[in-house]
Amino acid sequence: PDEIAFVQNEMSKPLDVDAFVRSVPAELKQQVYLMSLMAIDLDSQNEAQYLHSLAQGLGLDQDSVNQIHDQAGAQRLYS
């Protein structure tokens, strides 16, 4: 029960995107973006803004982001 409470508490905290992207190794940037994309439904402006901020922080250009979305079968972030 203590571990479950800890994980739930951590998951409820807002993510510091800047600190998060600093912790991502360069060779994993696209994979981290993909995992974030897969973890959400991309059905709100807040989720789209999070993905945009994440992409910018990771240094991913719009074409690369759209390619990741295409590969995942998700709605493109940029038109």
C-alpha positions in Angstrom: 0.0 0.0 0.0 2.9 2.4 0.7 4.4 1.9 -2.7 1.1 2.3 -4.4 0.5 5.6 -2.5 3.9 6.8 -3.5 3.5 6.1 -7.2 0.0 7.6 -7.2 1.4 10.7 -5.5 4.2 11.0 -7.9 1.9 10.6 -10.9 -0.4 13.3 -9.7 2.4 15.9 -9.6 2.7 18.2 -12.7 5.7 17.3 -14.9 8.5 19.8 -15.1 9.1 19.5 -18.8 12.3 21.4 -18.8 13.9 19.3 -16.1 12.6 16.2 -17.8 14.1 16.9 -21.2 17.5 17.7 -19.6 17.5 14.2 -18.3 16.9 12.5 -21.7 20.0 11.2 -23.4 20.4 12.5 -27.0 20.0 9.0 -28.6 16.7 8.5 -26.8 14.9 11.7 -27.7 12.6 10.3 -30.4 11.8 7.3 -28.3 10.9 9.4 -25.3 8.7 11.6 -27.4 7.0 8.4 -28.9 6.4 7.0 -25.4 4.8 10.3 -24.3 2.6 10.3 -27.3 1.5 6.7 -26.7 0.7 7.5 -23.1 -1.9 10.1 -23.9 -5.0 10.3 -26.1 -4.2 13.7 -27.7 -7.7 14.9 -27.3 -7.2 18.2 -25.6 -5.3 21.4 -26.1 -3.3 20.8 -22.9 -2.0 17.5 -24.3 -1.1 19.1 -27.6 0.7 21.9 -25.7 2.6 19.3 -23.6 3.7 17.5 -26.7 4.7 20.7 -28.4 6.7 21.8 -25.4 8.3 18.3 -25.2 9.2 18.3 -28.8 10.8 21.8 -28.6 12.7 20.8 -25.4 14.0 17.7 -27.1 15.0 19.7 -30.2 12.7 17.8 -32.5 11.6 19.7 -35.6 8.0 19.7 -36.8 8.6 17.3 -39.6 10.3 14.8 -37.3 7.4 15.1 -34.8 4.8 14.5 -37.6 6.7 11.5 -38.8 6.6 10.0 -35.2 2.9 10.7 -35.1 2.4 9.0 -38.5 4.4 6.0 -37.4 2.3 5.7 -34.3 -1.0 6.2 -36.2 -1.7 9.3 -34.2 -3.1 12.7 -35.3 -0.4 15.0 -36.5 0.6 17.8 -34.1 1.6 20.2 -36.9 -0.3 21.0 -40.1 
